[in-house]
């Protein structure tokens, strides 16, 4: 049959597009979409491209620009056209990046910045490429060949995305061979997650060990340009000398969370930056709880924060609290008053606001108490301490600079009265220091070399340095990087608490949230989170990333690291009628076709099997290739296909309840066009494994910006964000996989904890200036249980999704000495971690 003729207008467009160098097929493709075709036609006419003798490659790039840049302004699109014609943009990836750049940076464009962002002029020799890839892999947390895809993806998040794709892949494979041995060889006995922990023994004891990783997120860009230890200026030379003597020239960082809630995905970047930077330089990182607000703090938050830090793969050098230094901080507050750089104020919040210019932002006025005599402020501060004032009746303020253009220099509050018992100091104090008074001084006490925080604290840097100099103590250097935000979710602790209290989610660890305990419960591996953060890089710009990009990183990480099991989500019974009732064939199948070191499993094939309801249609169609009346399909990893004979339906519902098939096990079987999932019924072996609940999580919010919803973010909630499927089936190999994964996690957790406690004991001792006493017995300790959870049991259900076992599951076989398999009282709950990639329908 002759092909259908194109409409005259389309034929004209195709002819025009061919004149600039497109082939017939590509010209026809370009003419399909009216919008992009019109854009391409405009580009051709406005730039007289028909007479430019373009080659096919340039023509393809222009067609790409027409599709992706149809929303650009004419001037911006012309800029991109010129870059293509001049040979600057040579690949479709560069064109795509150019469109993004020009959409965000209207003309006039900085050509240097444009070239850098789009890879123009990027050049690297084969030797340089190999060296950079080797350094990247050496400094990563990758544990074997199963992370090959994640490593390539990570490098494509750097400027190496512009390198030749094949050469990049070959370089990564070469680096993996050096680090892990030949592909397919036995896995190394010891994993290497501690390359990124503060306790990396080689890096911690020998700074030269980390010097071999000369190029990474910690040595380039923002982090690569930070000052060296001791280079931060001091008001007196002796302070620098004392600091160097205390630190021995080693990097000291800290992660200082406020224990008023559970950590979220944004905190993973802060953990990665602070712990990772210290580890990279062979230094130490404190976990310091900023516990200066007893009204909002709970003991469970302290425990959860330490557990989360350790789960991500890091071990604190020391665990400290701002409350450890309350006595020292009080003494320095008194000293600040004595130096006439602090005063007690009795103004109301409204009066303070008015003195700062009020709503009209008028001229600032000094507080009436600012000039009170030093002795009077000392007496008033003592009265605050002894409980003579109620909250709001008196505060201690720093006497800073009211003429400064920086609001953080307008006499900030240093101490306030709170009638709340403290989680650790109980009723000892009636006054508590503020963050602005506490943070810089605790950094000073602990000789922090690099006080790394997010950019919302840029304005605080001036007051941070002012207070250290006012008291003439060691002054750390604060440096700010952009925070991590995910679109389509909520990370405000206040708003999450609202969701929990009002029943929109079950708790802080509901897998639909992006708290780290929720992501852990969902089954997201910590290595996937670190891979995600590291590929984003660290700069002063905020990272506003779509949740789908985060999920793609998870998917990429899991793709090469977890076993693959046969699974049917909504099973339908299939009887293979030409097999005898007692037919039994054991099949050995690899747990991952590309990662042989994961091993294999054995599954039975019997007369009765189950397939997924989505893999059968009672009415066939030309575009459907799975099972239908009269059709033949293959069974994944089975020796022969099956052919539909008939099926039975439920008279009440019309749903198919049983399908009758024939095994094509004699003669020359029909060649199937598709392969489907299946599990066999074989009660003696416990096949199939029945899943009591499969929980499928969708986005909790409908839009990318829930906070913009009217009247509030709750109006944007997706009421169908949780789907529970009952009765799914998994191959019987699940039990052995589950028991091994849990046992391996227990062994690794015990080993890591023993090492952490040993290092913690070695690190114990006084800290120069105001050493913490740790007299309280509620300091969270490292335990192996913190690192063990049922979520370590992860697998890919072939053609379904990636899954992990939920904490509510009851599996007796996970206990030592209990045989793998289902036991009385078991209840299996699976969480979907992420869906499969778009082409997951292909045979594995």
VOGU-3710 file (C-alpha; in Angstrom, 3 decimals, decimal comma):
1> xxxxxxxxxx> 0,000/0,000/0,000  1,382/3,393/-0,949  2,184/5,738/1,895  -0,329/8,442/2,643  0,610/11,745/0,980  1,491/14,713/3,167  -0,728/17,790/3,208  0,562/20,534/0,837  1,636/22,760/3,758  3,514/19,893/5,378
11> xxxxxxxxxx> 5,155/18,930/2,103  6,371/22,521/1,703  7,863/22,490/5,212  9,592/19,165/4,594  11,061/20,530/1,351  12,281/23,659/3,195  13,841/21,651/6,007  15,637/19,388/3,543  17,220/22,472/1,966  19,138/23,240/5,183
21> xxxxxxxxxx> 20,585/19,717/5,363  18,004/17,512/7,097  17,363/14,077/5,643  13,891/13,177/4,393  12,992/11,302/7,587  14,306/14,004/9,906  12,666/16,746/7,909  9,356/14,877/8,134  9,846/14,452/11,873  10,559/18,178/12,266
31> xxxxxxxxxx> 7,378/19,026/10,353  5,147/16,897/12,578  4,684/19,430/15,376  3,051/22,677/14,155  4,623/24,749/16,928  8,245/23,629/16,518  7,883/23,498/12,727  6,769/27,137/12,710  9,732/28,010/14,956  12,194/26,195/12,682
41> xxxxxxxxxx> 10,730/27,876/9,619  11,171/31,270/11,293  14,801/30,449/12,161  15,533/29,459/8,556  13,954/32,544/7,060  15,316/35,103/9,516  18,879/33,786/9,168  18,742/32,958/5,415  19,880/29,411/6,216  18,908/27,939/2,849
51> xxxxxxxxxx> 21,937/29,645/1,328  24,383/28,821/4,150  25,392/25,318/2,971  24,878/23,773/6,413  25,865/20,192/7,113  23,387/17,647/8,462  24,764/17,905/12,002  24,119/21,636/12,200  20,668/21,169/10,701  19,816/18,618/13,400
61> xxxxxxxxxx> 21,003/21,041/16,095  18,787/23,788/14,665  15,808/21,397/14,622  16,552/20,569/18,260  16,656/24,267/19,083  13,272/24,752/17,397  11,726/22,054/19,602  13,331/22,954/22,916  13,639/26,701/22,427  10,214/27,502/21,050
71> xxxxxxxxxx> 9,414/29,599/24,143  12,601/31,693/23,959  12,463/35,291/22,852  13,569/36,018/19,283  16,812/37,654/20,436  17,745/34,753/22,730  16,920/32,189/20,050  19,041/34,101/17,521  21,933/34,035/19,978  21,687/30,238/20,107
81> xxxxxxxxxx> 21,431/30,025/16,298  24,630/32,038/15,960  26,371/29,751/18,447  25,383/26,745/16,320  26,442/28,363/13,056  29,775/29,417/14,584  30,459/25,844/15,638  30,342/26,617/19,365  27,385/24,363/20,104  28,213/20,970/18,653
91> xxxxxxxxxx> 25,869/18,524/20,393  22,176/18,287/21,226  23,111/18,270/24,941  24,831/21,628/24,483  21,802/23,024/22,676  19,511/21,842/25,483  21,762/23,485/28,071  21,907/26,665/25,982  18,100/26,849/25,934  17,976/26,514/29,728
101> xxxxxxxxxx> 20,646/29,172/30,133  19,030/31,673/27,762  15,644/31,117/29,357  17,140/32,101/32,728  19,530/34,809/31,416  17,890/37,145/28,892  20,161/39,243/26,695  22,671/40,752/27,010  24,392/37,463/27,866  27,807/37,164/29,477
111> xxxxxxxxxx> 29,594/35,146/26,742  32,158/33,706/29,170  29,455/32,448/31,510  27,381/31,153/28,588  30,341/29,222/27,178  31,146/27,728/30,563  27,543/26,677/31,205  27,110/25,081/27,788  30,484/23,392/27,463  31,722/25,632/24,666
121> xxxxxxxxxx> 35,449/25,230/24,260  35,567/22,265/26,645  38,675/20,259/25,932  40,293/17,395/27,778  42,969/14,921/26,778  42,477/11,192/27,208  45,111/11,212/29,977  43,414/14,066/31,832  40,046/12,335/31,555  41,397/9,096/33,015
131> xxxxxxxxxx> 43,126/10,964/35,867  40,008/12,930/36,821  37,769/9,883/36,705  40,268/7,872/38,780  40,353/10,588/41,454  36,552/10,862/41,500  36,067/7,125/41,960  38,830/6,936/44,585  37,142/9,611/46,732  33,611/8,216/46,341
141> xxxxxxxxxx> 31,542/5,912/48,541  30,995/3,381/45,740  31,308/-0,208/46,921  31,612/-2,257/43,739  30,742/-2,780/40,094  27,054/-2,533/40,939  27,614/1,231/41,310  29,009/1,682/37,784  25,865/3,405/36,477  25,714/5,706/39,504
151> xxxxxxxxxx> 29,351/6,722/38,969  28,808/7,549/35,298  25,689/9,497/36,238  27,594/11,353/38,936  30,350/12,388/36,557  27,773/13,600/34,066  26,749/16,066/36,741  30,177/17,723/36,378  31,837/19,421/33,420  32,823/15,939/32,217
161> xxxxxxxxxx> 29,314/15,698/30,781  30,873/17,399/27,751  33,504/14,672/27,321  33,049/11,934/24,726  30,459/9,559/26,220  32,268/6,384/25,170  35,626/7,632/26,434  34,023/8,610/29,736  32,435/5,172/30,128  35,743/3,461/29,354
171> xxxxxxxxxx> 37,571/5,645/31,880  35,053/4,800/34,617  35,324/1,090/33,870  39,111/1,365/34,046  38,915/3,157/37,420  36,493/0,531/38,746  38,849/-2,246/37,635  41,685/-0,583/39,585  39,539/-0,170/42,697  37,431/-3,340/42,717
181> xxxxxxxxxx> 39,237/-5,778/40,463  37,991/-7,242/37,203  34,254/-7,124/36,623  32,612/-10,328/37,783  35,381/-11,163/40,241  34,549/-11,846/43,862  33,393/-8,876/45,844  36,003/-7,327/48,123  35,711/-8,533/51,703  35,481/-5,067/53,174
191> xxxxxxxxxx> 33,191/-2,352/51,927  34,493/1,177/51,743  31,740/3,526/52,915  34,035/5,304/55,326  35,828/7,159/52,561  33,262/9,828/53,356  33,115/9,460/57,137  34,983/11,500/59,677  36,545/8,302/60,938  38,182/7,178/57,731
201> xxxxxxxxxx> 41,247/5,720/59,386  43,683/6,417/56,599  42,525/9,951/56,004  42,178/10,729/59,695  45,683/9,615/60,591  47,454/10,654/57,444  46,388/13,834/55,623  48,475/12,745/52,659  46,135/9,790/52,156  43,314/12,093/51,127
211> xxxxxxxxxx> 45,628/14,213/48,995  45,563/11,502/46,345  41,921/12,430/45,701  42,988/15,735/44,223  39,777/16,465/42,378  36,346/16,155/43,930  33,546/18,315/45,231  35,788/18,989/48,240  38,743/20,244/46,242  37,040/22,229/43,494
221> xxxxxxxxxx> 34,649/25,143/43,384  33,318/26,632/46,612  34,861/24,078/48,978  38,110/23,962/47,061  38,675/27,692/47,591  38,151/27,799/51,358  40,980/29,083/53,551  43,612/26,765/54,978  43,679/26,039/58,703  44,941/29,085/60,583
231> xxxxxxxxxx> 44,537/31,532/57,697  41,353/33,072/59,149  42,397/36,471/60,610  42,395/37,079/64,394  42,264/40,222/66,497  45,435/39,073/68,300  48,258/36,864/66,897  48,236/34,767/70,095  44,707/33,552/69,302  45,908/32,080/66,001
241> xxxxxxxxxx> 48,866/30,423/67,726  46,648/28,920/70,401  44,232/27,693/67,743  46,964/25,989/65,704  48,377/24,395/68,846  44,934/23,034/69,754  44,033/21,752/66,274  47,546/20,699/65,234  46,695/22,220/61,862  43,888/19,699/61,222
251> xxxxxxxxxx> 40,486/20,668/59,804  37,695/20,799/62,409  34,076/21,214/61,278  30,737/20,744/62,999  27,185/19,788/62,110  24,987/21,816/64,522  21,308/20,787/64,220  18,603/22,177/66,465  16,908/19,172/68,146  13,362/20,420/67,612
261> xxxxxxxxxx> 12,320/18,009/64,859  13,536/15,318/62,495  16,108/16,043/59,805  14,938/16,366/56,196  16,544/15,921/52,768  17,959/19,456/52,904  19,990/18,492/55,988  21,660/15,693/54,028  23,621/18,359/52,160  24,781/19,981/55,406
271> xxxxxxxxxx> 25,831/16,577/56,754  27,621/15,736/53,509  29,428/19,094/53,414  30,559/19,206/57,051  31,451/15,562/57,597  32,706/15,067/54,058  34,933/18,149/54,036  36,565/17,123/57,324  37,079/13,547/56,123  38,511/14,654/52,790
281> xxxxxxxxxx> 41,141/16,719/54,619  41,844/14,063/57,238  40,150/16,116/59,939  37,403/15,881/62,553  33,715/16,756/62,587  31,659/17,389/65,713  27,973/16,614/66,038  26,876/19,539/68,195  23,260/19,802/69,291  22,151/23,440/69,327
291> xxxxxxxxxx> 19,893/22,966/72,360  19,280/26,554/73,470  15,484/26,497/73,078  14,071/24,086/75,702  10,490/24,905/74,737  10,809/23,055/71,398  13,266/20,228/72,158  12,490/16,582/72,821  14,717/13,651/73,720  13,597/11,631/70,688
301> xxxxxxxxxx> 15,008/14,262/68,350  18,507/13,935/69,832  18,436/10,171/69,332  17,049/10,425/65,804  19,622/12,983/64,661  22,569/10,827/65,713  20,933/7,766/64,165  20,370/9,622/60,879  23,945/10,918/60,710  25,267/7,400/61,252
311> xxxxxxxxxx> 22,782/5,902/58,792  24,147/8,247/56,120  27,583/6,715/56,734  29,263/9,248/59,046  30,602/8,970/62,581  30,918/12,098/64,752  34,374/12,691/66,191  32,702/14,022/69,318  29,096/14,625/70,334  28,631/17,937/72,122
321> xxxxxxxxxx> 25,801/20,277/73,083  25,506/24,022/73,293  24,222/23,345/76,813  27,628/21,850/77,680  28,892/25,426/77,577  26,093/27,225/79,454  28,372/28,121/82,379  31,088/29,424/80,075  28,580/31,303/77,937  27,117/32,964/81,022
331> xxxxxxxxxx> 30,583/34,063/82,112  31,222/35,593/78,691  27,859/37,361/78,785  28,899/38,973/82,072  32,257/39,865/80,500  30,454/41,449/77,532  28,542/43,715/79,925  31,726/44,578/81,808  33,283/45,697/78,525  30,231/47,905/77,968
341> xxxxxxxxxx> 29,324/45,874/74,863  26,129/44,435/76,325  23,150/45,830/78,235  19,912/44,648/79,796  16,832/45,955/77,965  13,197/46,006/79,144  11,602/47,057/75,849  8,708/45,100/74,444  9,004/43,400/71,062  6,828/46,166/69,604
351> xxxxxxxxxx> 9,094/48,873/71,018  12,213/47,182/69,639  10,568/46,920/66,217  9,609/50,613/66,310  13,143/51,626/67,345  14,448/49,735/64,298  12,345/51,867/61,967  8,984/50,109/62,170  6,780/49,377/59,189  7,879/52,617/57,504
361> xxxxxxxxxx> 11,552/51,660/57,838  12,228/55,073/59,243  15,327/56,217/61,154  16,630/53,915/63,869  16,630/54,974/67,504  18,734/53,632/70,334  16,976/51,779/73,132  16,506/53,955/76,242  18,434/51,302/78,230  21,442/51,289/75,886
371> xxxxxxxxxx> 23,376/53,858/77,939  22,560/52,480/81,376  25,657/52,087/83,599  27,606/48,826/83,398  27,008/48,040/87,086  23,276/48,476/86,600  23,201/46,057/83,677  25,264/43,549/85,676  22,760/43,750/88,534  19,805/43,426/86,142
381> xxxxxxxxxx> 21,399/40,441/84,407  21,854/38,755/87,778  18,171/39,363/88,498  17,313/37,744/85,159  19,402/34,719/86,117  17,814/34,409/89,566  14,248/34,386/88,222  13,171/37,918/89,169  11,758/38,510/85,681  9,168/36,694/83,605
391> xxxxxxxxxx> 9,664/35,985/79,876  9,525/39,207/77,859  10,255/41,490/80,820  14,033/41,635/80,355  16,612/40,633/77,745  20,352/41,009/77,368  21,290/42,754/74,126  24,628/43,178/72,394  25,717/46,799/71,926  26,614/46,628/68,250
401> xxxxxxxxxx> 26,255/49,222/65,459  22,850/50,817/64,907  24,224/52,781/61,922  25,136/49,608/60,047  23,156/48,720/56,956  23,085/45,128/58,226  20,047/44,363/60,386  22,083/41,669/62,152  24,128/44,447/63,752  21,176/46,232/65,351
411> xxxxxxxxxx> 21,802/45,181/68,964  20,780/41,526/68,736  19,402/39,665/71,732  22,030/37,602/73,566  19,965/36,154/76,455  16,261/35,856/77,224  14,183/34,580/80,129  12,395/31,240/79,640  10,424/29,388/82,297  10,990/25,981/80,735
421> xxxxxxxxxx> 13,007/23,079/82,130  15,865/22,055/79,867  16,165/18,525/78,509  19,655/18,206/80,016  20,176/20,959/82,610  16,624/20,649/83,982  15,753/23,627/86,286  19,270/25,021/86,677  18,736/27,998/84,354  16,041/30,635/84,040
431> xxxxxxxxxx> 17,885/32,373/81,208  19,031/30,886/77,911  21,443/32,225/75,269  20,201/32,880/71,733  21,609/31,301/68,596  23,323/34,586/67,673  25,217/34,606/70,970  25,829/30,873/71,254  26,813/29,645/67,839  29,974/31,633/67,173
441> xxxxxxxxxx> 31,248/31,153/70,740  30,703/27,373/70,656  32,536/27,315/67,334  35,315/29,218/69,096  35,388/26,872/72,118  35,685/23,843/69,839  38,336/25,455/67,620  36,237/25,026/64,492  38,444/25,803/61,501  35,611/26,059/58,959
451> xxxxxxxxxx> 32,140/27,093/60,122  30,136/25,984/57,090  26,490/27,038/56,857  23,850/27,964/54,283  23,535/31,358/52,621  20,645/32,586/54,775  23,326/33,179/57,430  25,419/35,531/55,273  24,087/38,578/57,116  24,905/36,869/60,436
461> xxxxxxxxxx> 28,596/36,620/59,589  29,241/40,252/60,630  27,677/39,804/64,069  29,406/36,396/64,397  32,806/38,029/63,933  31,867/41,118/65,984  31,076/39,063/69,086  34,276/36,987/68,904  36,359/40,157/68,572  34,384/41,973/71,265
471> xxxxxxxxxx> 35,297/39,202/73,717  38,782/38,722/72,210  38,405/34,999/71,682  39,436/32,831/68,742  37,333/33,780/65,705  36,398/30,963/63,307  35,663/31,781/59,673  32,047/31,366/58,579  31,536/30,395/54,921  28,137/30,009/53,298
481> xxxxxxxxxx> 26,912/27,645/50,566  23,532/27,310/48,853  20,973/25,125/50,533  19,212/22,157/48,956  15,483/22,428/48,235  13,237/19,883/46,559  10,213/21,130/44,658  6,841/19,534/45,165  7,300/18,904/48,866  7,312/20,582/52,276
491> xxxxxxxxxx> 10,390/20,693/54,493  9,252/23,187/57,129  9,223/21,423/60,509  6,209/23,487/61,549  4,224/22,460/58,478  5,231/18,799/58,708  4,140/18,777/62,346  0,797/20,181/61,189  0,457/17,362/58,641  1,188/14,794/61,353
501> xxxxxxxxxx> -1,146/16,271/63,968  -4,035/16,684/61,522  -3,689/13,152/60,154  -2,671/13,912/56,577  0,347/11,647/57,127  0,872/8,961/59,742  4,016/10,340/61,397  7,337/12,037/60,694  8,549/8,837/59,013  5,597/8,528/56,631
511> xxxxxxxxxx> 7,307/7,535/53,343  5,461/10,283/51,461  7,503/12,899/53,345  11,081/13,941/52,642  12,364/13,718/56,180  15,386/11,461/56,225  13,681/8,962/58,530  10,809/8,819/56,017  13,172/8,253/53,104  14,942/5,572/55,113
521> xxxxxxxxxx> 11,641/3,836/55,891  10,631/3,997/52,232  13,817/2,072/51,472  15,986/4,753/49,877  19,626/3,679/50,371  21,852/6,237/52,114  24,373/5,888/49,291  21,752/7,103/46,808  21,188/10,245/48,866  24,923/10,964/49,063
531> xxxxxxxxxx> 25,261/10,325/45,334  22,438/12,794/44,688  23,964/15,497/46,878  27,477/15,044/45,515  26,373/15,310/41,883  24,680/18,644/42,620  27,989/20,090/43,748  28,464/22,799/46,370  28,287/26,484/45,490  26,730/29,670/46,821
541> xxxxxxxxxx> 23,664/29,164/44,629  20,639/27,390/46,099  19,806/24,028/44,543  16,091/23,943/43,714  15,722/20,438/42,388  12,621/18,616/41,195  11,712/15,538/43,198  11,689/13,481/39,979  15,406/14,173/39,553  16,057/12,891/43,062
551> xxxxxxxxxx> 14,032/9,777/42,280  16,015/9,235/39,109  19,231/9,191/41,148  17,683/6,609/43,500  16,579/4,528/40,532  20,037/4,732/38,979  21,680/3,703/42,247  19,350/0,751/42,807  19,502/-0,435/39,204  22,962/-1,885/39,614
561> xxxxxxxxxx> 22,937/-2,772/43,309  19,836/-4,782/44,209  18,625/-8,243/43,257  15,795/-8,787/40,802  12,913/-11,058/41,760  9,931/-12,338/39,831  6,827/-10,526/41,102  3,188/-10,049/40,174  1,379/-7,129/41,762  -2,219/-8,143/40,983
571> xxxxxxxxxx> -2,149/-11,896/40,386  -4,429/-13,893/38,113  -4,357/-17,703/38,162  -3,083/-19,508/35,063  -3,539/-23,271/34,598  -1,246/-24,867/32,044  -3,553/-27,721/31,095  -1,096/-29,885/29,140  1,188/-30,251/32,167  0,487/-33,062/34,661
581> xxxxxxxxxx> -0,849/-32,170/38,127  2,465/-33,073/39,762  4,686/-31,323/37,229  7,660/-29,626/38,885  10,694/-28,062/37,227  13,250/-26,126/39,274  14,836/-23,233/37,428  17,988/-21,441/38,499  17,947/-17,769/37,609  20,485/-14,981/38,230
591> xxxxxxxxxx> 19,477/-12,372/40,781  20,842/-9,746/38,405  21,742/-10,430/34,803  24,520/-7,790/34,846  25,850/-8,266/38,386  26,785/-11,941/38,741  28,251/-11,404/42,212  24,725/-11,009/43,572  24,254/-14,733/42,985  21,220/-16,689/41,852
601> xxxxxxxxxx> 17,950/-18,112/43,118  15,904/-21,217/42,369  12,232/-21,009/41,489  9,724/-23,790/40,786  7,692/-24,008/37,582  4,447/-25,959/37,963  1,088/-26,538/36,308  -0,408/-23,583/38,216  1,220/-20,182/37,925  0,126/-16,584/38,466
611> xxxxxxxxxx> 0,620/-13,662/36,128  -0,194/-9,994/36,563  -3,701/-8,861/35,640  -2,157/-6,132/33,497  -0,488/-8,797/31,355  -3,786/-10,196/30,039  -6,571/-8,712/27,921  -9,744/-10,527/27,002  -9,875/-8,461/23,799  -6,763/-8,327/21,644
621> xxxxxxxxxx> -5,447/-5,389/19,616  -2,586/-4,846/17,155  -0,550/-2,734/19,584  -0,844/-5,258/22,434  1,801/-7,987/22,634  1,127/-9,715/25,925  -1,342/-12,523/26,643  -4,726/-12,373/24,920  -7,115/-14,894/23,330  -5,172/-17,161/21,000
631> xxxxxxxxxx> -1,839/-15,389/21,605  1,471/-16,799/22,751  3,752/-15,112/25,299  7,059/-16,038/26,870  7,549/-16,477/30,594  10,661/-14,712/31,904  13,504/-17,215/32,271  11,205/-20,218/31,680  12,158/-22,828/29,022  9,054/-22,434/26,852
641> xxxxxxxxxx> 6,212/-19,987/26,138  2,502/-20,488/26,796  -0,538/-19,997/24,537  -4,003/-18,865/25,616  -6,799/-21,420/25,231  -9,639/-19,955/27,251  -10,426/-18,018/30,413  -13,027/-17,838/33,160  -14,642/-14,732/34,592  -16,517/-13,954/37,783
651> xxxxxxxxxx> -20,214/-13,617/36,805  -20,758/-10,964/39,454  -17,838/-8,657/38,587  -16,853/-9,696/35,091  -13,219/-9,950/36,210  -11,002/-12,700/34,857  -10,342/-15,267/37,615  -8,527/-18,011/35,693  -6,757/-18,370/32,354  -6,294/-21,742/30,670
661> xxxxxxxxxx> -3,116/-22,087/28,596  -0,970/-24,627/26,804  2,756/-25,006/27,295  4,579/-24,795/23,938  6,927/-27,550/25,090  6,728/-29,878/22,125  7,865/-29,501/18,546  8,766/-26,027/17,363  7,113/-23,508/19,694  5,645/-20,258/18,457
671> xxxxxxxxxx> 8,062/-17,380/18,883  6,597/-14,940/21,411  6,678/-11,181/20,828  6,708/-10,422/24,562  7,729/-11,937/27,883  5,715/-11,571/31,074  6,206/-12,018/34,822  5,008/-15,081/36,671  5,284/-16,986/39,924  4,402/-20,638/40,430
681> xxxxxxxxxx> 2,246/-22,289/43,039  4,236/-24,919/44,927  3,175/-25,249/48,547  6,025/-27,558/49,709  8,585/-24,810/48,942  6,374/-21,925/50,073  5,963/-20,572/46,532  4,730/-18,016/45,882  5,480/-15,600/48,730  2,255/-13,749/49,542
691> xxxxxxxxxx> 2,670/-10,038/50,233  0,088/-8,921/52,780  0,419/-5,225/51,870  2,244/-3,454/49,072  2,265/0,283/49,706  2,695/2,490/46,657  3,496/6,121/47,403  2,688/8,960/45,030  3,573/12,634/45,450  1,900/14,044/48,553
701> xxxxxxxxxx> 1,272/17,367/46,805  -0,199/18,087/43,407  2,049/20,999/42,414  5,726/21,922/42,500  5,038/24,719/44,970  2,585/23,624/47,695  3,314/26,777/49,710  1,664/28,886/47,003  -1,669/27,092/47,362  -4,694/29,034/48,622
711> xxxxxxxxxx> -5,624/29,256/51,451  -2,546/27,268/52,509  -0,301/24,372/51,540  -2,863/21,784/52,686  -5,135/22,754/49,794  -2,523/21,234/47,461  -2,534/17,788/49,096  -3,043/14,838/46,762  -5,809/12,772/48,348  -4,668/9,690/46,388
721> xxxxxxxxxx> -1,024/9,779/47,469  -1,146/6,355/49,132  -2,210/3,200/47,307  -2,325/-0,127/49,168  -2,365/-3,349/47,144  -3,115/-6,606/48,934  -2,233/-10,068/47,694  0,809/-9,406/45,512  3,145/-12,363/45,006  6,931/-12,662/44,915
731> xxxxxxxxxx> 9,165/-15,583/44,033  10,239/-17,843/46,889  13,845/-16,631/46,606  12,709/-13,594/48,607  13,206/-15,359/51,935  16,873/-16,218/51,428  17,535/-12,712/50,103  15,789/-11,134/53,105  17,637/-13,191/55,679  21,035/-12,555/54,081
741> xxxxxxxxxx> 20,473/-8,807/53,627  19,442/-8,403/57,261  22,298/-10,548/58,576  24,839/-8,627/56,481  23,464/-5,331/57,817  23,752/-6,577/61,400  27,360/-7,619/60,896  28,267/-4,335/59,207  26,434/-2,346/61,890  28,260/-4,142/64,684
751> xxxxxxxxxx> 31,626/-3,631/63,032  31,046/0,068/62,372  29,794/0,667/65,888  32,778/-1,015/67,485  35,084/1,186/65,413  33,062/4,319/66,226  33,120/3,658/69,974  36,853/3,031/69,842  37,506/6,316/68,049  35,096/8,122/70,387
761> xxxxxxxxxx> 37,010/6,854/73,397  40,299/7,989/71,874  38,828/11,427/71,140  37,493/11,879/74,692  39,249/14,558/76,696  39,107/18,285/77,392  38,544/20,776/74,610  40,598/23,951/74,743  38,443/26,678/76,392  35,159/25,751/78,078
771> xxxxxxxxxx> 35,403/21,990/77,692  32,078/20,108/77,851  31,672/18,030/80,980  29,213/15,410/79,621  27,934/15,017/83,173  24,497/14,029/81,845  23,693/10,391/81,231  21,300/11,013/78,338  23,871/11,682/75,633  22,924/9,421/72,687
781> xxxxxxxxxx> 25,454/6,698/72,057  26,430/4,889/68,898  24,708/1,495/68,799  24,581/-1,161/66,104  20,761/-1,102/66,262  20,806/2,428/64,798  22,123/1,018/61,531  19,781/-1,969/61,239  16,255/-1,830/59,924  14,027/-3,989/57,770
791> xxxxxxxxxx> 14,456/-1,416/54,972  17,857/-2,987/54,174  15,874/-5,754/52,446  15,546/-4,246/48,974  14,890/-5,749/45,580  13,569/-4,967/42,147  10,296/-6,636/41,283  10,943/-7,320/37,615  8,827/-5,028/35,427  7,098/-3,677/38,543
801> xxxxxxxxxx> 9,237/-1,356/40,721  11,913/-1,242/43,409  10,725/-2,357/46,848  11,868/-2,508/50,460  10,395/-4,188/53,528  8,523/-1,795/55,829  9,300/-1,552/59,545  5,772/-2,775/60,380  6,445/-6,133/58,719  6,783/-9,154/61,005
811> xxxxxxxxxx> 9,316/-11,655/59,702  10,442/-14,317/62,166  13,160/-15,567/59,837  15,224/-12,418/60,433  16,064/-13,664/63,907  19,282/-15,614/64,356  18,831/-19,360/64,084  15,386/-19,187/62,454  15,032/-20,845/59,053  14,330/-18,689/55,998
821> xxxxxxxxxx> 10,660/-18,850/55,034  7,220/-17,821/56,269  6,372/-18,600/59,883  3,178/-18,333/61,900  2,424/-14,718/62,737  4,425/-13,286/59,826  3,024/-10,238/58,068  4,863/-9,010/54,988  4,625/-5,308/54,115  6,510/-3,844/51,145
831> xxxxxxxxxx> 7,081/-0,184/50,333  7,652/0,949/46,774  10,928/2,889/46,806  10,632/4,224/43,258  9,042/3,100/40,025  11,117/1,673/37,206  12,495/3,834/34,426  10,324/4,433/31,393  11,685/1,572/29,305  11,226/-0,929/32,110
841> xxxx> 8,846/-2,955/29,995  11,757/-4,526/28,185  12,945/-7,950/29,213  15,523/-7,947/31,949
//
